[in-house]
Amino acid sequence: MADVSAPALSIVVPVYNGASTVGELVRALRDLDIEGGLEIVLVVDCPPDNSLAVCKQLAAEPGAPITVLSLSRNFGEHNAVMAGLARASGAYAITMDDDLQNPPGEVKRLFEHARDGNYDAVYTYYAEKQHAAWRNLGSRFTNWCADRLIDKPPGLYLSSFRCISAFVRERITASYEGPYPYVDGLVFQVTQNVGRLQVDHLPRVEGRSNYTLRRLVRLWLSMFLNFSVMPLRLATLFGLAFGALGALAAVIVVVEAIMSDKPPQGWASLMVAVLVLAGVQLVVVGLIGEYLGRMFLAVNRKPQYLVREVFHRGTGGLEVERPKVDTRAAGQPHREPTRGSPER
């Protein structure tokens, strides 16, 4: 039975180095007129700034209810989003960044587009992205790979500003407990009823993106390895191709040795072939090792996230919950947190 007290919309915002922008974002979201009401879930991903203090202050202020999740360490954006989705209760959930590049005014359009179109998920796309050129190039490469590795509708742009239904939210948070979540891959495992909506994309207000090249590579690996065996198939094809090439070269060398009085020449080309084959073998071994390493970490229950404290406004002020067990590790059940005392 549906929870009649649940809001129509939950907005999940992972917060990292967002102390200077999250306040403006939250105030704009609270000003939205959402039919059925909204809630805001701020997931503070253990940043080095005072984002947690700012979020706690926002949660204590009047307005749409805010739940603040304080993670025990930095787990990454997709892990933080999974933590927020697990706490959300709305009929729809929108995920967005804390940097104000996604205008809060577009939230209502996105929610209504998903609701009125009866979509399970709606992804936004931009006429022009206000990112650095290398970030835009990386996004295009990631989307090109996603077209071939996961069950993504061709041409659909994967944006972190997305809306999903409660049906999808409940299933992706319940079905995947591994330490390397990729939210978009999980969404497409559940549904193909996906829409798209063009929205504005604004320049970053201040600072720079928290996504370094290293973080982007790690995110790409989560998509590349966690939701497809295509890399292993490509490794097999590479092996067959180089094996066939080696067999052909062996035949040529034997024929040359029989037909000619001189020994076969070509030391340099032979060394190049050895180095290329050795490089391919190391890449394939590394690929298999990455699969095995991720399986090892999942079997050993590396947590997807750990919530240290949960803050929300109560009748006696800001209340805090300190979960006894609030971890999403492979094979480990999720238990309800225990309530602590109000924080004044």
C-alpha positions, 0 to 999 in steps of 0.5 A: 500500500502506498504511503499517503504521507509521502511527498510527490517529489524527492530531490536528492543532492550529493554535496561535496565542497558545496558550502557556498552554493547549497544554501542558494540551491535549497532556498530556490528548491523550497520556493517551488510549487510542487503539487503533492509537496517535496522533500530534499535529501542532502547527502554530505559526502565527507568534504573538506569544507564546512558543507555539513554545518551549512546543510544542518543549518538549512535542515533546521530552517522552516520550509520543505523538509530536509534530511541530511545524510552525513557519510563516514568518508568520501565514497563518490557521487554515485554511491552518495546518490544511492544513499540518498535514493535509499532514504527518499520516499517520494513518488518521483525522485530527481537527482541533481548536483549542488553547483547550480549549473542545473537551474532549480527552476527546471526541477518542476518541468522535469518532474511534470514531464516524467509524471504526465508522460508516465515515464519510469525515468527522464534524462535531461540534455543540454543545447550547450554544456558549460563545461571545459572542452576535455569534460565535454569530450569525455562525456561524449566518449562515455555516452558512445561506450554506453550505447554499446555496453549497457541497454541504453536507448541509442542517442540518449544523453546520460546526465546526472540531472535525472528523474526516476519513479518510485518503482525504479528507485525502490528496485535499484536500491534493493537489487544492487549492494556492490561497492561500485554502483553506476546509477544509469546502468542500474536504471536501464536494467530495470526499465526502457520506458525512458524520456528526455527533456532539454534544459538549460545548463549554466556556467559554474558559479564559483570554484571548479568541478570536483571531477578530476580525470582520475575520478572520471576514469573510475566512473567510466570503469564502473560503467565499463566493467560492472554492467557488461561482459563485452570487455572480456569478449573484446579480449577474446577477439583480440586474442583470436586476431593476434593468434591468426596474425601470428599463424600467418606470419609463421607460415610466411617465415617457414616458406621464406626459409625453404625458398631462400638460401639466406636466413629470414631477416627482420629483427626489428619487426620481430621485436615490435611484434613481441612488444605489441603482443606482450602489451596486449597480453598485459592489458587482457590480464589487467582487465581480467584482474580488474573483474576479479578484484571487484568480485573480491571486494564485493564478496568481502562486503566492501560497503557501498556507503556508510551513514554516520548520522542523519539530521532532520527537523523535529518538534524539538529542533534539529534531531539526529539519528545515529544508525547502528548499522546503515551499510550497503555491502554485498550480502549484508542486510540493511537495518533501520537506524535508531533515533538519537536525541534532538540537537538544539 
